[in-house]
Structures are given as structure tokens and as C-alpha cells.
Amino acid sequence: MHIPFRKMHGLGNDFVVIDARARALAMTARRAAALADRKTGIGCDQLIVLEPADSADVRMRIFNPDGGEVESCGNASRAVGLLLADERGGETRIETLGGTIVAKAGAPKDGVRGISVAMGRPRFGWDEIPLAYAMDTLTMPVGWEDLVEPVAVNVGNPHVVFFVPDTHAVDLARLGPLIETDPLFPRRININVATLTGPDAIALRVWERGAGLTRACGTGACATAIAAMRRRLTGRKVTVTLPGGPLTIEWDDTDEIVMTGPAATSFEGTFAEDDYPA
């Protein structure tokens, strides 16, 4: 049996998207990791499986390259919103492990169709991140070498945000895995290093748990924007620029986070189900 897939990306953060609404596909950590492998599989930052949902238009399951299933992915949400935009009349309710989100497709600009995603409300309680024990999440009294006093926020998945003078001066490839697996974070953590570059502008690099350094991270951009807003470093609408490009993040009057940015399809293909056993 050959399974169709679509390769998509949001600012270079790339996905293999499998539509399993009509025909169920068993997805395990082993199969997800094999498909995500860039040398022996299709290759991606995250594997996305679409399934039927009871309380939304579609259920989106998200697997990292290590095979672990995670709660949320902002860039993948835009990709799925783009994929289903015409089918759903431009608006799609997407069920995730991190909650139900709403993607809306905008008009094409310079040949690229923008997607806005209402990502839900951020959570700040230490037990909502979660952390291993109680502490202030606005200025956490912890540090790893020069990375100190981060902000913690859950935007569907857990993040810590460090504000630094220069994101490129941080050896995130070395420090990322140390912080990700620290016992302080029982479900591991995503790590963001951010630099203010203007009144409402932020440069950002992200270490994603289970994925490592990526060109873009939608939830990381959301978490970083919210962290800056909580510390009164910016207004309620900011541009977050990642290595792959910019995203616009707004914290609206209803406390919803709205993320806007592009998504695109790279190519379509099929794979033999038996080649990637569950």
C-alpha cells in the first residue's frame, strides 16, 4: 500500500503531512522517526498526521524527529491551515494535544498565501509549564552559564525564553540539549534566545525539544513575544524574526495569541507503508 504525503514548510521549518482522515494509518514513534530521517526517510523537522476529530474540523498529531509526540506546532498549524483552506472555506478548527486552535487563510501576497492562527491563551503557572517545583515564571531564579533568569510560558507546549544581547553569541547547539533535559522540566522544554532589535521587533533562535535547532519555530515566536510583553519590553504586537524569516505575533484583547506568517507546499509524493513498519 502506497501512502500519499505532502512536504510543506513554514519559513523553512519543514513537515511531512499525511492525511489519514479517510484511511487510518498507525503511527508509532518508530515509524515517525524513520519517516523523519533525512538520510533514509523522507526527512522533516516534524511529521504531521491529520485524523478525524469530534469537536473540530481535523485532529493534528505532531511527531518530532526522535519519534516523540508533542502538543503543538505553530508553523505546522499554518501549513495545515493552508492545506485545508479551500476545503474549509478559509477557516479551519484544528484539534491538537495542546488545545483547539483556529487557522484562517488570507489573500495571496507576492505569490505567497499568509495564514493567521489563533493559538489560544498563554499559561504562566509553574505547574502549567510544567516545572518540577514552584517558582516565579516571569523571572526564574535559575541559569545555565550565561543564560540566566528566563521567562517560562506554555503556549500549547512549554518554553523558556532568555533575553540576550546577541542571539548569535550563544552556543545554543551545546546549551540547548543541556537545558532541554534538565530535571527542572519534567516534560522537557523548548529553549529560546532572543534579542530586542527595535521597539516592537525581536530576533530569535530556538532549540526545539526532540528536534534541535530549526530555521523557524512558531510556538517559540509566540512564547518569546509573550515573554517580552509580560516584561513590558514591547507592545502587544511584535515582529519576531527567525533564521527562516519573520512572523507577526499579537496578544489580542481576549488574551488570545494570534500568529501570522506564510506557509507553502514543496512537493507531493507517496511512500510504501511496508518500508516504514510501525
Backbone as numpy.savetxt, mean C-alpha at the origin, in Angstrom:
# Nx Ny Nz CAx CAy CAz Cx Cy Cz
-5.02 -26.28 -16.89 -5.87 -25.09 -16.89 -4.99 -23.85 -16.89
-5.22 -22.95 -17.84 -4.48 -21.70 -17.91 -5.29 -20.58 -17.26
-4.64 -19.84 -16.36 -5.29 -18.78 -15.59 -4.88 -17.43 -16.17
-5.84 -16.59 -16.56 -5.49 -15.26 -17.06 -5.08 -14.33 -15.92
-4.18 -13.41 -16.22 -3.78 -12.40 -15.25 -3.54 -11.09 -15.98
-3.48 -10.03 -15.21 -3.15 -8.72 -15.76 -2.01 -8.14 -14.92
-0.96 -7.67 -15.58 0.14 -7.00 -14.89 -0.17 -5.51 -14.88
-0.21 -4.91 -13.67 -0.55 -3.51 -13.52 0.46 -2.85 -12.60
0.42 -1.51 -12.57 1.29 -0.82 -11.63 0.71 0.54 -11.28
1.10 1.03 -10.12 0.82 2.39 -9.70 2.14 3.04 -9.33
2.61 3.97 -10.14 3.89 4.65 -9.95 5.06 3.68 -9.85
4.98 2.57 -10.59 6.06 1.60 -10.60 5.95 0.52 -9.53
5.02 0.66 -8.60 4.71 -0.40 -7.64 3.82 -1.40 -8.39
4.36 -2.59 -8.70 3.69 -3.45 -9.69 2.98 -4.65 -9.07
1.94 -5.09 -9.78 1.05 -6.14 -9.28 0.72 -7.14 -10.38
0.54 -8.37 -9.97 -0.12 -9.37 -10.79 -1.55 -9.48 -10.26
-2.52 -9.16 -11.10 -3.92 -9.16 -10.68 -4.63 -10.35 -11.33
-5.24 -11.19 -10.50 -5.96 -12.37 -10.95 -7.43 -12.20 -10.57
-8.31 -12.25 -11.56 -9.75 -12.13 -11.32 -10.31 -13.52 -11.09
-10.58 -13.84 -9.82 -11.09 -15.16 -9.45 -12.54 -15.09 -9.01
-13.27 -14.10 -9.53 -14.68 -13.98 -9.14 -15.54 -15.06 -9.78
-15.25 -15.40 -11.03 -16.07 -16.39 -11.74 -15.58 -17.81 -11.48
-14.27 -17.96 -11.35 -13.69 -19.28 -11.10 -12.70 -19.17 -9.95
-13.01 -19.85 -8.84 -12.18 -19.76 -7.64 -10.79 -20.32 -7.92
-9.79 -19.69 -7.32 -8.42 -20.15 -7.42 -7.83 -20.21 -6.02
-7.43 -21.40 -5.60 -6.83 -21.55 -4.28 -5.50 -20.79 -4.24
-5.39 -19.85 -3.31 -4.15 -19.09 -3.21 -3.53 -19.34 -1.84
-2.34 -19.86 -1.84 -1.59 -20.13 -0.63 -0.33 -19.28 -0.63
0.36 -19.25 0.51 1.62 -18.51 0.59 2.63 -19.06 -0.41
2.65 -20.38 -0.56 3.59 -21.01 -1.49 3.32 -20.57 -2.93
2.06 -20.62 -3.35 1.72 -20.25 -4.73 1.94 -18.76 -4.96
1.55 -17.93 -3.99 1.71 -16.49 -4.14 3.19 -16.12 -4.28
4.04 -16.70 -3.43 5.47 -16.40 -3.50 6.07 -16.86 -4.82
5.63 -18.00 -5.33 6.15 -18.51 -6.60 5.75 -17.60 -7.76
4.52 -17.14 -7.78 4.07 -16.25 -8.84 4.77 -14.89 -8.78
5.06 -14.43 -7.56 5.67 -13.11 -7.38 7.16 -13.11 -7.66
7.79 -14.29 -7.72 9.23 -14.37 -7.92 9.62 -13.77 -9.28
10.55 -12.84 -9.28 10.91 -12.13 -10.52 11.82 -12.93 -11.42
12.41 -14.00 -10.93 13.29 -14.82 -11.76 12.59 -16.06 -12.31
11.73 -16.68 -11.50 11.11 -17.94 -11.92 9.59 -17.86 -12.04
9.00 -16.72 -11.67 7.56 -16.55 -11.79 7.23 -15.40 -12.73
6.08 -14.78 -12.50 5.71 -13.61 -13.31 6.44 -12.38 -12.79
6.50 -12.24 -11.47 7.22 -11.15 -10.85 6.34 -9.97 -10.51
6.37 -9.55 -9.22 5.58 -8.40 -8.80 5.95 -8.02 -7.37
5.55 -6.80 -7.00 5.66 -6.37 -5.61 4.54 -6.97 -4.75
3.36 -7.09 -5.32 2.22 -7.73 -4.65 1.38 -8.52 -5.65
0.86 -9.64 -5.18 -0.08 -10.44 -5.96 -1.48 -10.11 -5.46
-2.37 -9.79 -6.38 -3.74 -9.39 -6.03 -4.72 -10.42 -6.58
-5.59 -10.92 -5.72 -6.63 -11.87 -6.12 -8.00 -11.24 -5.85
-8.82 -11.14 -6.89 -10.16 -10.59 -6.76 -11.16 -11.72 -6.60
-12.01 -11.61 -5.58 -13.00 -12.64 -5.27 -14.36 -12.01 -5.04
-15.44 -12.80 -5.06 -16.76 -12.24 -4.75 -16.80 -11.71 -3.32
-17.63 -10.69 -3.09 -17.79 -10.11 -1.76 -19.28 -10.00 -1.44
-19.61 -10.15 -0.17 -21.01 -10.05 0.26 -21.44 -8.60 0.45
-20.55 -7.76 0.97 -20.94 -6.40 1.35 -20.23 -5.33 0.52
-19.60 -5.71 -0.57 -18.92 -4.77 -1.46 -19.02 -5.29 -2.88
-18.45 -4.55 -3.84 -18.47 -4.98 -5.23 -17.48 -6.10 -5.49
-16.38 -6.10 -4.73 -15.34 -7.10 -4.96 -14.53 -7.23 -3.67
-13.98 -8.41 -3.46 -13.04 -8.63 -2.37 -11.64 -8.67 -2.95
-10.72 -7.90 -2.38 -9.34 -7.86 -2.84 -8.43 -8.49 -1.78
-7.75 -9.58 -2.17 -6.76 -10.21 -1.30 -5.38 -9.80 -1.79
-4.47 -9.54 -0.86 -3.17 -8.97 -1.18 -2.09 -9.85 -0.58
-1.16 -10.30 -1.43 -0.07 -11.16 -0.98 1.27 -10.49 -1.32
2.16 -10.44 -0.34 3.49 -9.91 -0.55 4.38 -10.96 -1.21
5.56 -10.57 -1.69 6.45 -11.54 -2.36 6.90 -12.70 -1.48
6.85 -12.51 -0.15 7.19 -13.63 0.74 6.03 -14.58 0.95
4.89 -14.30 0.32 3.71 -15.15 0.44 2.75 -14.74 1.53
3.14 -13.79 2.37 2.26 -13.35 3.45 1.11 -12.53 2.94
-0.08 -12.76 3.51 -1.26 -11.98 3.14 -1.37 -10.78 4.05
-1.60 -9.60 3.47 -1.63 -8.35 4.23 -2.98 -7.66 4.06
-3.16 -6.60 4.87 -4.48 -6.01 5.00 -4.84 -5.02 3.89
-3.86 -4.24 3.43 -4.21 -3.12 2.56 -3.05 -2.79 1.64
-3.38 -2.20 0.48 -2.37 -1.72 -0.46 -2.99 -0.59 -1.28
-2.52 0.63 -1.05 -3.13 1.77 -1.71 -2.96 1.78 -3.21
-1.75 1.49 -3.69 -1.52 1.49 -5.13 -2.32 0.39 -5.82
-2.41 -0.77 -5.19 -3.22 -1.86 -5.76 -4.69 -1.49 -5.77
-5.13 -0.72 -4.79 -6.53 -0.28 -4.77 -6.84 0.59 -5.98
-5.88 1.45 -6.34 -6.08 2.27 -7.54 -6.08 1.41 -8.79
-5.19 0.42 -8.84 -5.14 -0.47 -10.00 -6.46 -1.22 -10.16
-6.98 -1.74 -9.07 -8.26 -2.47 -9.13 -9.39 -1.51 -9.49
-9.35 -0.30 -8.96 -10.36 0.70 -9.33 -10.34 0.99 -10.82
-9.14 1.08 -11.38 -9.02 1.29 -12.83 -9.55 0.10 -13.60
-9.18 -1.10 -13.15 -9.59 -2.32 -13.84 -11.11 -2.46 -13.90
-11.78 -2.08 -12.81 -13.23 -2.29 -12.71 -14.04 -1.01 -12.97
-13.35 0.08 -13.36 -14.03 1.36 -13.49 -15.20 1.30 -14.46
-14.99 0.77 -15.65 -16.06 0.73 -16.64 -17.14 -0.26 -16.24
-16.74 -1.38 -15.65 -17.71 -2.39 -15.22 -18.63 -1.86 -14.13
-18.08 -1.03 -13.21 -18.84 -0.55 -12.06 -19.34 0.87 -12.25
-19.21 1.44 -13.44 -19.69 2.79 -13.66 -18.81 3.86 -13.03
-17.53 3.56 -12.86 -16.59 4.55 -12.36 -16.32 4.49 -10.88
-17.16 3.81 -10.09 -16.97 3.73 -8.64 -17.04 2.27 -8.20
-16.08 1.85 -7.38 -16.01 0.47 -6.95 -15.78 0.39 -5.45
-16.63 -0.36 -4.76 -16.43 -0.63 -3.33 -15.60 -1.91 -3.22
-14.48 -1.81 -2.53 -13.50 -2.90 -2.46 -13.34 -3.35 -1.02
-13.62 -4.61 -0.77 -13.44 -5.18 0.57 -12.02 -5.69 0.72
-11.34 -5.27 1.80 -10.00 -5.75 2.11 -9.96 -6.20 3.56
-8.88 -6.86 3.94 -8.72 -7.23 5.35 -8.61 -6.01 6.25
-8.21 -4.87 5.67 -8.09 -3.64 6.44 -9.36 -2.81 6.47
-10.43 -3.27 5.82 -11.68 -2.53 5.77 -12.14 -2.32 4.35
-13.34 -1.75 4.19 -13.90 -1.49 2.86 -13.50 -0.09 2.40
-12.99 0.00 1.18 -12.57 1.27 0.62 -13.34 1.51 -0.68
-13.33 2.75 -1.16 -14.07 3.12 -2.37 -13.12 3.77 -3.36
-13.05 3.21 -4.57 -12.20 3.74 -5.64 -13.07 4.42 -6.68
-12.67 5.62 -7.12 -13.38 6.37 -8.14 -12.42 6.74 -9.26
-12.81 6.45 -10.49 -11.97 6.77 -11.64 -12.28 8.17 -12.14
-11.23 8.93 -12.41 -11.39 10.26 -12.97 -11.22 10.25 -14.47
-11.31 11.43 -15.08 -11.12 11.56 -16.52 -9.64 11.43 -16.86
-9.31 10.85 -18.02 -7.90 10.73 -18.42 -7.25 12.10 -18.57
-5.96 12.18 -18.18 -5.17 13.40 -18.34 -3.82 12.99 -18.92
-3.50 13.56 -20.08 -2.27 13.20 -20.80 -2.18 11.69 -21.02
-3.33 11.07 -21.30 -3.37 9.65 -21.60 -3.37 8.74 -20.39
-3.34 9.31 -19.17 -3.32 8.52 -17.94 -4.58 8.79 -17.15
-5.24 7.75 -16.71 -6.48 7.90 -15.95 -6.18 7.90 -14.46
-6.55 8.98 -13.78 -6.32 9.08 -12.35 -7.40 8.35 -11.56
-7.04 7.85 -10.40 -7.96 7.13 -9.54 -7.87 7.71 -8.13
-9.03 8.04 -7.55 -9.09 8.47 -6.15 -9.64 7.34 -5.32
-9.03 7.11 -4.17 -9.47 6.03 -3.28 -9.72 6.59 -1.90
-10.95 6.41 -1.39 -11.27 6.73 -0.01 -10.79 5.57 0.85
-9.70 5.79 1.59 -8.98 4.71 2.27 -9.50 4.43 3.67
-10.51 5.18 4.12 -11.01 4.99 5.48 -10.36 5.95 6.45
-10.63 5.76 7.72 -10.12 6.66 8.76 -8.87 6.08 9.40
-7.88 6.92 9.69 -6.67 6.42 10.34 -6.94 6.05 11.79
-6.11 5.15 12.31 -6.22 4.74 13.72 -4.88 5.00 14.39
-4.95 5.48 15.64 -3.74 5.94 16.33 -3.47 5.22 17.65
-4.43 4.45 18.16 -4.22 3.79 19.44 -3.08 2.78 19.37
-2.31 2.68 20.44 -1.16 1.77 20.42 -1.58 0.34 20.12
-2.78 -0.04 20.61 -3.28 -1.39 20.39 -3.94 -1.54 19.02
-4.14 -0.42 18.30 -4.71 -0.47 16.96 -3.62 -0.52 15.89
-2.38 -0.25 16.24 -1.30 -0.27 15.25 -1.05 -1.69 14.73
-0.80 -2.72 15.58 -0.64 -2.70 17.04 0.82 -2.65 17.45
1.04 -2.17 18.71 2.33 -2.22 19.35 2.29 -3.28 20.45
3.45 -3.68 20.91 3.51 -4.72 21.93 3.10 -4.20 23.30
3.20 -2.89 23.51 2.82 -2.31 24.81 2.46 -0.85 24.60
1.81 -0.27 25.59 1.26 1.08 25.47 2.36 2.13 25.39
2.16 3.11 24.52 3.03 4.28 24.43 2.34 5.33 23.58
2.87 6.55 23.63 2.39 7.64 22.78 2.75 7.34 21.34
1.76 7.34 20.44 2.04 7.02 19.04 2.36 8.25 18.21
2.19 9.46 18.76 2.52 10.67 18.02 4.02 10.96 18.06
4.63 10.68 19.20 6.08 10.79 19.34 6.55 9.58 20.14
6.80 8.49 19.45 7.15 7.25 20.13 8.53 7.36 20.77
8.67 7.01 22.04 9.96 7.14 22.73 10.90 5.97 22.42
11.15 5.74 21.14 12.00 4.64 20.70 12.85 5.11 19.54
13.90 4.34 19.21 14.74 4.69 18.09 15.64 3.55 17.66
16.09 3.63 16.45 17.03 2.68 15.87 18.13 3.50 15.20
19.29 3.57 15.87 20.39 4.42 15.40 19.89 5.85 15.24
20.03 6.44 14.05 19.62 7.84 13.88 18.13 8.01 13.62
17.40 6.92 13.46 15.95 7.01 13.26 15.28 6.95 14.63
14.72 8.09 15.06 14.19 8.19 16.42 12.81 8.85 16.41
12.07 8.55 17.47 10.78 9.19 17.77 9.84 9.23 16.57
9.49 8.07 16.03 8.56 8.04 14.88 7.12 8.29 15.31
6.29 8.51 14.31 4.83 8.51 14.47 4.32 7.14 14.03
3.39 6.57 14.78 2.76 5.31 14.38 1.32 5.57 13.98
0.88 4.92 12.89 -0.49 5.08 12.42 -0.90 3.83 11.65
-2.14 3.44 11.80 -2.68 2.33 11.03 -3.64 2.92 10.00
-3.36 2.70 8.73 -4.21 3.20 7.64 -4.77 2.01 6.85
-5.12 0.96 7.57 -5.51 -0.30 6.95 -4.43 -1.33 7.14
-3.19 -0.87 7.21 -2.05 -1.67 7.64 -1.12 -0.78 8.47
-0.19 -1.36 9.24 0.55 -0.58 10.24 1.80 0.09 9.68
2.04 1.34 10.11 3.20 2.11 9.64 3.84 2.87 10.79
5.16 3.05 10.69 5.85 4.07 11.47 6.48 5.04 10.48
6.50 6.33 10.88 7.00 7.39 10.01 8.10 8.16 10.75
9.27 8.23 10.14 10.39 9.01 10.67 10.59 10.24 9.79
10.62 11.42 10.40 10.93 12.64 9.66 12.43 12.91 9.79
13.10 13.01 8.64 14.56 13.11 8.60 14.95 14.26 7.69
16.20 14.78 7.84 16.63 15.88 6.97 16.77 15.47 5.51
17.14 14.19 5.25 17.39 13.75 3.88 17.05 12.26 3.78
16.02 11.93 3.05 15.61 10.52 2.96 16.70 9.65 2.36
17.48 10.20 1.44 18.49 9.41 0.74 19.70 9.12 1.61
19.85 9.85 2.73 20.97 9.60 3.63 20.71 8.42 4.56
19.50 7.91 4.56 19.14 6.80 5.45 19.40 5.47 4.75
20.12 4.57 5.39 20.38 3.24 4.84 19.16 2.36 5.12
18.10 2.62 4.37 16.83 1.95 4.63 16.89 0.47 4.29
17.72 0.09 3.34 17.86 -1.33 2.99 18.42 -2.13 4.16
19.22 -1.49 5.01 19.78 -2.17 6.18 18.87 -2.04 7.41
18.38 -0.81 7.66 17.58 -0.57 8.86 16.15 -1.08 8.71
15.62 -1.08 7.47 14.23 -1.51 7.25 13.91 -2.86 7.85
14.67 -3.92 7.50 14.33 -5.24 8.04 14.52 -5.34 9.55
15.45 -4.56 10.14 15.64 -4.58 11.58 14.41 -4.02 12.30
13.89 -2.91 11.77 12.72 -2.29 12.41 11.46 -3.12 12.13
11.34 -3.59 10.91 10.15 -4.39 10.53 9.91 -5.54 11.49
10.96 -6.22 11.90 10.83 -7.43 12.70 11.11 -7.21 14.18
11.20 -5.95 14.62 11.43 -5.67 16.03 10.25 -6.20 16.86
10.51 -6.79 18.04 9.43 -7.32 18.88 8.38 -6.28 19.29
8.70 -4.99 19.15 7.71 -3.96 19.44 6.50 -4.06 18.53
6.67 -4.69 17.35 5.60 -4.75 16.35 5.18 -6.21 16.15
4.16 -6.65 16.86 3.78 -8.08 16.80 3.31 -8.54 15.43
2.84 -7.63 14.57 2.45 -8.00 13.21 3.42 -7.43 12.18
4.62 -7.14 12.64 5.62 -6.45 11.83 5.13 -5.04 11.46
5.94 -4.30 10.71 5.60 -2.89 10.47 6.17 -2.43 9.14
5.52 -1.45 8.52 6.04 -0.75 7.35 6.79 0.49 7.82
7.94 0.78 7.21 8.81 1.86 7.67 8.89 2.94 6.61
8.63 4.19 7.02 8.65 5.34 6.13 9.68 6.36 6.62
10.54 6.84 5.71 11.43 7.95 6.04 11.05 9.11 5.13
10.76 10.26 5.75 10.15 11.38 5.04 10.91 12.67 5.30
10.93 13.53 4.27 11.55 14.85 4.37 10.57 15.89 3.85
10.34 16.95 4.63 9.51 18.05 4.17 10.27 18.84 3.11
9.67 19.01 1.94 10.32 19.73 0.84 9.60 21.02 0.49
8.49 21.32 1.17 7.72 22.53 0.93 6.61 22.61 1.95
5.79 23.69 1.91 4.73 23.84 2.90 3.77 22.64 2.95
3.45 22.07 1.82 2.56 20.91 1.76 3.13 19.87 0.80
4.42 19.62 0.93 5.10 18.69 0.04 6.08 17.85 0.84
6.09 16.54 0.56 6.91 15.59 1.30 7.59 14.65 0.32
8.87 14.40 0.53 9.59 13.34 -0.19 9.62 12.11 0.71
9.44 10.93 0.10 9.24 9.72 0.91 9.92 8.52 0.29
10.55 7.70 1.14 11.01 6.36 0.78 10.41 5.38 1.79
10.09 4.17 1.31 9.37 3.21 2.13 10.02 1.83 2.07
10.12 1.22 3.25 10.44 -0.20 3.36 9.14 -0.91 3.70
8.63 -1.75 2.79 7.37 -2.45 3.03 7.63 -3.81 3.67
6.86 -4.12 4.70 7.04 -5.42 5.35 6.71 -6.52 4.34
7.60 -7.49 4.29 7.39 -8.62 3.39 7.71 -8.33 1.94
8.10 -7.09 1.61 8.37 -6.73 0.21 9.68 -5.99 0.05
10.10 -5.23 1.07 11.34 -4.47 0.98 11.13 -3.11 0.36
12.19 -2.56 -0.22 12.12 -1.25 -0.87 11.29 -1.34 -2.14
10.35 -0.42 -2.30 9.55 -0.36 -3.52 9.55 1.06 -4.05
9.21 1.20 -5.33 9.21 2.53 -5.96 8.08 3.41 -5.43
7.03 2.78 -4.94 5.90 3.56 -4.42 5.11 2.71 -3.44
4.51 3.36 -2.47 3.64 2.68 -1.49 2.50 3.62 -1.16
1.30 3.27 -1.60 0.15 4.14 -1.39 -0.21 4.31 0.07
-0.24 3.21 0.83 -0.56 3.35 2.25 0.55 4.06 3.00
1.81 3.89 2.54 2.91 4.63 3.15 2.75 6.13 2.94
2.33 6.52 1.74 2.08 7.93 1.47 0.96 8.46 2.36
-0.09 7.66 2.52 -1.20 8.07 3.39 -0.74 8.22 4.83
-0.02 7.22 5.33 0.45 7.25 6.72 1.36 8.43 6.97
2.26 8.70 6.02 3.20 9.80 6.18 2.49 11.15 6.16
1.54 11.30 5.26 0.78 12.55 5.22 0.02 12.77 6.52
-0.62 11.73 7.03 -1.37 11.85 8.28 -0.43 12.17 9.43
0.75 11.53 9.45 1.73 11.82 10.50 2.14 13.29 10.47
2.40 13.82 9.27 2.79 15.22 9.15 1.66 16.15 9.59
0.44 15.80 9.22 -0.71 16.61 9.63 -0.91 16.58 11.13
-0.76 15.41 11.75 -0.92 15.30 13.21 0.13 16.14 13.93
1.31 16.22 13.38 2.37 17.03 14.00 2.32 18.50 13.58
1.29 18.86 12.81 1.08 20.24 12.35 2.25 20.74 11.50
2.81 19.83 10.72 3.89 20.19 9.81 3.36 20.62 8.46
2.13 20.22 8.13 1.51 20.54 6.84 0.04 20.84 7.05
-0.61 21.24 5.95 -2.05 21.37 5.95 -2.71 20.02 5.74
-4.00 20.02 5.44 -4.77 18.78 5.34 -4.75 18.17 3.94
-4.01 18.77 3.02 -3.85 18.21 1.67 -2.40 18.39 1.25
-1.74 17.28 0.94 -0.31 17.34 0.64 0.01 16.51 -0.60
1.15 16.82 -1.19 1.71 16.00 -2.27 2.88 15.21 -1.70
2.80 13.89 -1.81 3.86 13.01 -1.34 4.55 12.43 -2.57
5.84 12.70 -2.69 6.60 12.24 -3.86 7.49 11.07 -3.47
7.23 9.93 -4.10 8.00 8.71 -3.91 8.95 8.54 -5.09
9.88 7.57 -5.03 10.77 7.36 -6.18 10.01 7.16 -7.50
8.80 6.58 -7.45 8.04 6.35 -8.66 7.20 7.52 -9.12
7.05 8.55 -8.26 6.24 9.70 -8.64 5.37 10.19 -7.50
4.52 11.21 -7.77 3.74 11.86 -6.72 2.33 11.27 -6.53
1.86 11.36 -5.29 0.47 11.09 -4.94 -0.07 12.28 -4.16
-1.36 12.54 -4.32 -2.02 13.58 -3.54 -2.81 12.91 -2.42
-2.57 13.36 -1.19 -3.24 12.79 -0.03 -4.00 13.90 0.69
-5.29 13.66 0.93 -6.12 14.64 1.64 -6.79 13.95 2.83
-6.82 14.63 3.96 -7.55 14.16 5.14 -8.78 15.04 5.25
-9.92 14.52 4.80 -11.08 15.39 4.60 -11.85 15.65 5.89
-12.95 16.41 5.78 -13.69 16.85 6.95 -14.39 15.70 7.68
-14.53 14.55 7.03 -15.15 13.39 7.68 -14.10 12.46 8.28
-12.83 12.90 8.28 -11.69 12.12 8.78 -11.30 10.99 7.84
-11.90 10.93 6.65 -11.49 9.94 5.65 -10.19 10.38 4.98
-9.33 9.41 4.69 -8.13 9.68 3.90 -8.48 9.44 2.43
-8.21 10.42 1.58 -8.45 10.27 0.15 -7.11 10.37 -0.59
-6.77 9.31 -1.30 -5.52 9.24 -2.05 -5.83 9.30 -3.54
-5.11 10.16 -4.28 -5.34 10.31 -5.71 -4.02 10.15 -6.46
-4.05 9.34 -7.51 -2.86 9.14 -8.32 -3.17 8.23 -9.49
-2.17 7.96 -10.33 -2.40 7.16 -11.53 -2.28 5.67 -11.29
-2.78 4.90 -12.23 -2.58 3.45 -12.30 -2.62 3.08 -13.77
-1.99 1.96 -14.11 -1.91 1.58 -15.52 -1.76 0.07 -15.66
-2.18 -0.43 -16.81 -1.96 -1.83 -17.18 -0.70 -1.94 -18.01
0.17 -2.89 -17.65 1.41 -3.12 -18.40 1.20 -4.14 -19.51
0.61 -5.29 -19.15 0.33 -6.31 -20.16 -0.59 -7.36 -19.56
-1.11 -8.23 -20.40 -1.95 -9.35 -19.97 -1.32 -10.66 -20.41
-1.66 -11.73 -19.72 -1.12 -13.04 -20.07 -1.86 -14.14 -19.35
-1.34 -15.35 -19.44 -1.89 -16.49 -18.72 -0.73 -17.30 -18.14
-1.03 -18.10 -17.13 -0.05 -19.05 -16.60 -0.76 -20.38 -16.38
0.02 -21.46 -16.44 -0.53 -22.79 -16.22 -0.65 -23.03 -14.71
-1.85 -23.35 -14.28 -2.10 -23.53 -12.84 -1.20 -24.59 -12.23
-0.95 -25.66 -12.99 -0.12 -26.76 -12.48 1.35 -26.37 -12.31
1.78 -25.29 -12.97 3.16 -24.84 -12.83 3.44 -24.17 -11.50
2.35 -23.77 -10.82 2.49 -23.08 -9.52 1.58 -23.78 -8.51
1.99 -24.95 -8.01 1.11 -25.72 -7.12 0.82 -24.99 -5.82
-0.39 -25.19 -5.33 -0.79 -24.57 -4.06 -0.20 -25.34 -2.89
